[in-house]
Amino acid sequence: MIPADDPSRSLTVANPDDPTTTYISLVGNTYAMLITGEQTDGRYCLIDMRVPDGGGPPPHRHDFEEMFTILEGEIEFTFRGEKRTVRAGSTINVPANAPHNFRNVSGAPARMLCMCTPAGQDEYFMRIGDVVASKDAPPPQLSQDELAQRRRLAGELAETYRSEFL
């Protein structure tokens, strides 16, 4: 049986150019929080990721599914130790608990959509990253102490958000 409609939930229209979009600078990347777990009752989140040449997170794993659709450029994904270059137009799914990371080694900017299910990664990024004004805003200039503080906080909160750095 399908549950009754929940009229307290509304239609969400996401546009990365909407001035109300929240942009987060994290590890040199800029992430637009398009659809949050708050909007989906925790079912999933959708993040528009702009990854400059050289950008990407360190190796990690988490207890949720993560799907990436490459919109522009190309990204090198390392999945269980094997590298694979994924180009615009392709979608990949990273299964829960699998070690992985990605890096832009193409020499040009790249952009991809990331959907995590269930949600939570959006909250994690909001807590460990820095809000910036727009998708094109430069990352904040952080001191070595501030960078160390961000890394420490990311490590401290990782378990809360079902993640582990490797």
Secondary structure, 3 states (H helix, E strand, C coil): CCCCCCCCCCCCCCCCCCCCCEEEEECCEEEEEEECCCCCCCCCEEEEEEECCCCCCCCEEECCEEEEEEEECEEEEEECCEEEEEECCCEEEECCCCCEEEECCCCCCEEEEEEEECCCHHHHHHHHCEEECCCCCCCCCCCHHHHHHHHHHHHHHHCCCCEEEC
